[in-house]
Every structure is written in structure tokens, then in C-alpha cells.
Amino acid sequence: MPRTIFGTTERSNFILNMKFETVAKWINGILCACIIVPLVGGMFITGVDKASSFLGSFLYATGFSCILFFIVQLLRKDIKLTNYPAAFLIFGLALLAGASYYKVVLTSDSQEYINTAILGELGRYEGLLSLLAYFGIFLLAMTIMKRSSVKTIFDILIGAGIVQAVIAVMQHIPWGFPSDFRDLPALLLLKNVHLSSGLADSPIFYGSFLTLVTGVAIAGAIYDENIIRARVYGASAALFFLTGLFTSSVVPLIGTGAVLITILIIEMARKNGITFAEGKIKTPNKRLAVIIAAFAVIFALVYAIQGIYLRDKAIAYSDAFYRLYIVGSPSPIHTESLWAIGADKSLALIKSDPLLGVGPDLMAKSLVYNEELAVDSIDRSYNEYLYTAVTRGIPSLILYAALLVMTFIRLFKGMKEFFADGKMWFRPALLTAVLAYSVQAFFSASAVTVAPFFWLLMGIAWSGFYRDGNKVK
């Protein structure tokens, strides 16, 4: 008998009765949309005043579609929750996020606070709805059924990276695209600087995005036997590194460094011999050497032509105070680092609300209206882990940390398959990207322009084919 919901007609329940292969295509299509839709939306809103408010809308459209289709798979019985222990951690994170929001609803008489908790701070848009969308993307990514679909997602992600990198180059030149990070206040930056932010809304957030795409790009460049993909990925990695230097942020340097260290360790641990039939460079270690040499040349040229400057504190205040007007002014005399300021403000807020935090995306409002903290107040910890505890409480941080640890264990176990068969290069790609992002997260912040890609890749690590490689080819 065809399956139906609540006694409705068979025709209205066509999704429940689709073939297994069709379901796999739908999953792949929706997850690809999680990359493409925000990218296209970001291209339309770049340089348009106040238009970044649409960022949340693009995320909701994809994230909640993922939640809906995940539920459909449960109803179809294509998946069983007992096979996905990470799903229960996600449910826990969602419940705690919801509790944090409703704590604001019950304890605050400010409609502005309540609106911020559900939609996010002005220009940030990482309230409760965005968090639920992240979790939805993770849940659907867990159910991806084909190995080939992962490579398709990687190709689209690298394509999105190339588009953003081209925009970043244009932002860096004086006659290029409009940018909010030009001619910044003399208190913070020299005049006539042109920092790259791509479509990520901030040079620091763009650095986080570069960490993810660089992890995938380098793994594909050195391990994929398809010479065309390997060359495109390798050239992309070089372009990503170049535009990372244009951000004047330490984040892409930390992220890229974590990528290279992870890949080097994988190469030292790999014992299976891999020789490529195509191209002049026949082994992964030689390909990696070429990439490292290219990075060294790029770094030397940029250093010689324009210098390498790291201005993360200036970027953060230019972003939050001068651009979005959502925090207090920077002090002209204090010299503390961005991360010291972030840690100081964050720990104070964690002590005040350790269980559920101050509320989703409410750090800025929790600091700005206190006179003593108005100077050098910020809207982000610039440490994703501290920020999770600040806004959603210590239990949320514990669950998030547990999810990361379980994911890394799973990814490291998956490396056995790559070591046995070097063609499974998406294993090191996932490990490298997720691990490098987790490292740079100590110095950056979650953003609606970047976080969906991280949750997508982390979800793929829990996919069904990952658990049983012979289930679906």
C-alpha cells in the first residue's frame, strides 16, 4: 500500500512514495542549494545599503527546507534516528537555543530584545531562527546517500569560493567593487586601505570562509586523480591564499596554517602508494610541495609590494561600530588585543547567565547599555566557543564541544578507508576543513555568511554512506 500522512490522498503524498534513488537526488539538490542560494543572494545585496537584512531570509529558505525533508525521510523510514547519535546532540542544542530565547521572552519587557533574540542583531542576523537553520542543514547533510554527491557539493563549494575570491580581488583595488572596508577611520586604520571581505560581510568572516574552502581545495588538489579537478582546486587554493592576505586579518593565516599542518600529518601517516596517470606531477607529496611553494611565492610578492598587516581589532570595530552602529566606540588609549577584550567581556556575561546565556545574538545589547562597558564593547567574543556560552549558556557549549569531539572521532576513523584506498579523498577533505575551521574559531566568530557551509560539511561526516560504504555507491 502507498504511504500517506493523516489519511490524505496518495497524490498529495508523492514524496513519501518516491524511489530511493530519487530521494538521494532530492537530498543532493537541497544541499547544493544551501551553497548556491545564499551565494546568489549575497551577490544581489553586496554594496546595497541595509540589504544585508535579506541574509537571514536566504538562510531560512534553505535551512528550514532541510528540516522539512529530514522529517520526510523519517516518515518514509529511509533513516533511523538510532543510527545518528549526533542528531540527539543537535536536538539538545536546538532545545537549549529555544529555551534561551524564551527566557528572553519571559524576562524582558523590551520588544527590541525579543526581536533580536529570534532574528539576530542588526547586520548579524544570527538569532534563534538562524541557529535552527544551521541545525537543519546539519541534519539533512547526515542523510546524504552517494559518495558522488559529496564531490558535487565540493565542486559547488569551490565554485562559490572562486566567485567570492574574484569579488575580494576587486574590492582590494582602488577602482574595484563597493566595499564597507575602504578609507576607514584614521583611529583604526590608515586611509586608502582596501580590505577584502568577499560576500561574507567582514574581512574576518571571509577569512573563516577561506579556511573551509582551502581545506577542501588542497585535499582535492593533491589527491584527486582527475587532473582537471586537481588543477582547478590547486589554482583555487592559491587564489584563496592571496585574497586571505588582502583581509589584513590573522584568521585566514591561522586557518590556512591549520589546513597545511593537517594535510602534512595525513601525508606522513599515509603509507599507500599513490601514482597518478595524468599530469607531470605524479604523486600527492609532490603536488603538496608545489602548493606550498606557490603559497611562499604569493606571500613574498604581497609582502614586497604592499606589506602584510594584521588589523583584526580595527576590522571588528569598523564593522560593529562604524558600519553597523550596534556597539560602543573603541577607546583611543586602550591597547588590549581584540581577543583579550572579547574574553574579558564574555566571561563577565557568562558569570551572570551561565545556564541559558544572555539570549541568541544579544551580546551587543547586554554590553552597550552599561556605561562602564560602553567603551571597547563588542558584539562578538571573536571566539566562537566563548560566544556560544555567552549567548546560549555553558550547557550549549558542552553539547557543541561534544558534537565536535564525536565528529572528529568519526572523521579520524574514516581516514582508515582513505589510507586503504587513496581515491576516497573526500575523507581528508572533510577532516581538514572541519578541523581547520574549529581551530580558527578560537579567533573568529560564527556568521550567517559562513556558518551554513561549516554545518554542511560537518553533517556530511555523519552521512549514511560514511557509516556503511557499501550501501550506496
N, C-alpha and C positions, 0 to 999 in steps of 0.2 A: 504494500500500500504506500502511495506517495505520502510524504510527511507534510503536516500542516501545523500552524500555530493557532491555538484557541478556536479550533473548528472552522477556520476560514477556508477559502477555496484553494484548490491546488494551484491554480493560475497565479494567485496572489502570493504564493509561497515558492516561486520558481527557484529562488536562491537555495532553499533547503534541498531541492532535488537536482541541483547541478551535479555534473560528473566531477570526480575527484580532480582530474586534470584541469577542468575549468576553474575550480576553486583556487588551484595553485596559480593560475594566470591572474585571477582577480587579486589575490594577495600581492603578487608581484607588482601589478599595476598600481594598487593603492599605495604601496610603499615607495614606488618610484615617484608618485605624486607628492609624497611627503618631502621630496627634494625639489621637484620642479615647480610646484605651486608657490611655495614661499620665494623661490628664486625669481620667478616671473613677477610676483607681487612686489618684491624688493626693487626690481628694475623699474617698475612703474612709479614707485614712490620716492626713489632716490632724488634728492635735491628739491623735493616739494615740501614746502613748509607745513608742519603739523601732520603730514600724510602718513608718518610712521605709525599713527594710531591704527592703521589698517593691518599692521604686522600681526596683531593678535587674531584678527579675523581670518587671515590666511592659515595661521596655525590651528585655530579651532576647526576649520573646514576639513583639514587632513587628520588631525588628531582624533576628533570625535567620529569620523568615518572609520578609523581604525578600531575604535572601541565597538562600534556597531557591528563590524564584520567579525571581530573576535567573538562577540556574543553569538552571531550566526553560526560560527564554527562549533561552538559549544552545543548549540541546539541540534546541529547536524551530527554531532558526536564524532566529528573528524579529529578532535583533540580531547584529551582528558586533563583536567587541572592537576591531577596527581602526578602527571609526567612533567610538570613545570613548577618545581618548587619556588623559582624566582617570582612566579605570579603571586604567590601569597605575600611575599615581601612588598610587591607593588601595591597589592590591596591594602596592606598595612600603611604604606606611605600615603596612599590616597585617603584613607580614613583619618590619619593624623593631620593631613593638609586640610581636609574638610573640618575637622574639629578646631584647628587653628583659626579658620575663617569664621566659624560660628561662635567662637569665643569673642572675636571682634564684634560680631553682630549683637551678642548679648551684653557686652560690657561697654560698648561705645555708643555715645549719642550723636556722633558725627557721621553724617551720611557720606562725607568725603572719605573717611577712613574705611567705611564698609565697602564703598565702590572700589577703592584701591585694593582692598584685600581680595576682591573677586576678579577685577580686571587688570590690576597691576598699577604701578606708579606711572605717571605721565612720562612717555618716552621709553619706558621699560616693558610694561605690559606682561609682567610675569606673575600675575595673581593666580588664584586658585584654578581658573579655567585653563590657563596655560600649563600649569602643573599636571592637570588631568589629561591634557592633550599629549604631553610628554609620555605619561604612563601608558596611554592608549597606543602610541607608536611603538613603544617597547613590547607591549603585549602582542600586537599583530606581527611584529618582526620575529617573535619567538616561533610563530607558526609557519614561517616561510618553508616551502617544501622542496625546492630544487636548488641544487648547487649552482646551476647555470644562472638562476635568478640573482644569486649573490653577486656574480660578476657583472650582471647587467646593472645592478644597483651601484656597484663600484664605478662602472663606466660613467653613469649619470652623475655620480658624486664628483668624479674628477672633472667632468664637463662643467659642472657648476663651479668648481674651483677655478677652472680656466677663465670662465666668464668673469668671476669676481676679481681674479688677478689682473685681467686686462683693464677692468674699471679702476683697480687700485693703481696701476701704472699711469692711467690718465689723470687720476686725482693727484698724483705726485708732481706732475709737470705744471708750470705756471698757467698755461693756456688750456688746461685739461678740464675734466668734468667738475661741476659744482661740488663743493665739499664743506662740511662744517668745521674742518680742521685745517683751515688756512688763516694766515695772518692772525694768530691767536694773541691774547693779551700779553704785553711785554713782561708782566709779573710772572707769567708761567713759561712762555716760550719766546724765542726770538721771532721777530717779524719775518714775513715772507717764507715761512716754512710751510710745507705742503705734505701733510701726513696722510697715508693711505688707510682707508677703512673698508674698502670694497662695498659690499651691501650689508655689512654686519653692524653698521651704525656707530662703531667706535674702533679705533686702531687696536685697542686691547682685545676687544671681542673678535676682530678679524684675525688677530694672532691665534686665538683659540681655534677658530675655524681652520686656519692653516695647519695647525697641529694634526687635526683629524685627516685632512686630505693628503698631507705629506706622508703620514703613516701608511695610508693605502697606496699612494703613488710609488713610494720607494720599494715597498714589498712587491708590487706588481712589476716594477721596472727590472728588478733583479731576479725574479723567479718565474715570470710568465714566459712560456716557450713561444707564444705568439709574438713575433718580432715587432709587428706594428704596434700592438698594445704596449709592449715593453718600451719602445722608443717614445711613444706619446706620454706614457706615465713618467719616464725619466726626464723628458723635457719639461713636463708639468712640475715635477718636483723642483727643478732648477728655477722655474718661474715663481713658484710659491716661496722659495727661499729668498729670492730677490725682493719680492714685494713685502716679505716679512721685515726686511731691513728698512723698508720705507715707512714702517709704522712708528719707529722710534720707541718701541716697547720691548721690554725684556721677554714678554710672553712667547712670541714665535721662536726666539732663540732657545728658551728653555724647552719648548715643545719639540722643536726640531732636534735639539740635543738628545732628548729622551727617545725620539724615534731612532736616531742613529745608534745610540747605545744599545737599545733593544735589538735592532737588526744585527749589530755586531755580535751580540751574545748568541742570537739564533744561529748565525753563521759559524761561530765557534762550536756550538753544540751539534750542528748538523754534520752527520757522517756519511749520508748517502751521496754518491757522486752524481752530479747533475751536469750534463753537457748538452748545449743547445745546438740544434741542427742548422738554424739560420743565424745570420749576422756574423760579424767579425769577432765579437766578444762572446766566447763560448761558455763561460762559467759564471755563476752568481757572484763569487767573490771579486772577479774582475769587473763585473758591472757595478758592484758596490764601490769599488775603488774609483771608477770613472765618476760616479755621482759625487763622492767625497771630494775628488779633485775639482770638479765643476763648482761645488759649493765654496771651496777655498778660493778659487779664482774670482767668483762673484763677490765674495766678502772683501777680497783685496781691492777690487776695482771700485766698489762702493765706498770703501774706507778712503781710498786715494782721491776720489772725485768729490765726495760730499761729506765724508766723515760718518762715523757711527755714533749716534746719540740715543741715550735711553732716558725717556721723559715720562714714565708711567704716571707719576703723581700729577704732573701738569696735564696729561691727557684726561685723567679721571676728573679733575676739577673743571677743565674746559668743557668736558662732556656734561657733567651734572650741574655745575653752577652757571657757566656762561651760556651753554646751549639749551639745557632743559629747565633751568631755574628751579630745581627741586631740592637743593641743599644750601647750607650756609656758605659764606665766602671763604676762600683759602686765606690762611694767615700769611702776611708778608715776612714774618720773622721766624716762624717755626720751621725746623729742618728735618723733622721726623719723616721717615720713608712712608710711602703710601700704605705698605703692609703693616707697619707699626701703628699707624693711625687706625687702620681698619681693625686690627686685632684689639686695640685699646677700646674703641667704641663697641665692638662686637661683644667682648667679654662682659662689659658693663650691662649690656642688654640681655645677654644670656642669663646673668645672675638674677635679673628682675623677672624673667619669664622662662625658667628652664624647661618646663613641661611642654608647652604648646607654642612658645615663642611669641613675638610681638604681633604676628599675623603675616600672611603671604605678602611679600613685597612692601612691607611697612617700615623698613629700617629707616628710610629717609624721614618720614613723619615722626618717628619715635625719637629722633635726634634734633631735628632742626628747631623745634619749638621749645627747646630747653636753652635758655640764654647762655649758660656756661659752655654748652657744646655747639653753639651756632657757628663758631669759627672752627674751620677744619672738620666739619661734619661731612659725612659722605653717605651715599645711598646704597653702597655695596661694601662688603668686607674686603673685596678683592682677594678672597679666599673662599672658594665655593663651599667648603666644609663648615667653616665658621658661619657663613651666611645661612646655611641650612638650619643650624642650631639657633641662630638669631631669630629667624622668621617663622620656623615651624617647630622648634624645640629640640632638646637633646635626644629624645626617643627617635625622632625622624632622622637625625644624624646617625644614630646607631643602626637603624634599618638600612639607610643608604650605604653606610660602610659595610654592612653585612652583605648587601647586594653586590657591591664591588668585589669583595673578597671571594664570594661564591662564583662570580663571573670570571675572575682571574684563574681560579682553580680549574674551572671548566675549560677556559682557553688554553691553559698550560697542558691539560690532559689532551686536548685536541691537537696539540703540536706533535703528538706521537704519530698521528696519521700523516702529517706533513713530512716528518723525518723518515717515515716508511715509503712515502710516495711524494716526491718533491713537486708534483703537479698541483697539489692542493694548496696553492699559495695564498688562498683567501684565509687560511688559518693564521699564518704570521701577519697578514694584513690586519685582521681583526684584533689580534693581540697587540700589535704595535700601536694602532690608532687609539684603542681604548686605554691602554696603559699610559701612553704619552699624554693623552688628554687628562687623565686622572692626576698626572704629575703637575702639568701646568695649571690645573685647577686650584692649586695652593696659592697661585699668584694672579688669578683671573676671576671672572665671575660668570655665572650662568646667564645666558641671554637668549631671547626668543629667536634671534637670527642664527644661532649656532647650536644650542642645546638639542633641538629635534634631531640633528644628524648624529649626535653622540648617543642619544637614546635608541636611535635606529640601529646603529652598529652594535651597541651593547645587547640589544634584543636579539639580533641575528646570532649572537654567540650561544643563545639558548634554543635555537631552532630545532625542529624535529629531525631534520636530516643530520644535524650535528650529533644528536643522540644516537641515531641509527643510520649510519651512512649508506646502508644497502636498501633503505626503504624507498627512496625516490632518487633516481639518478638525475 
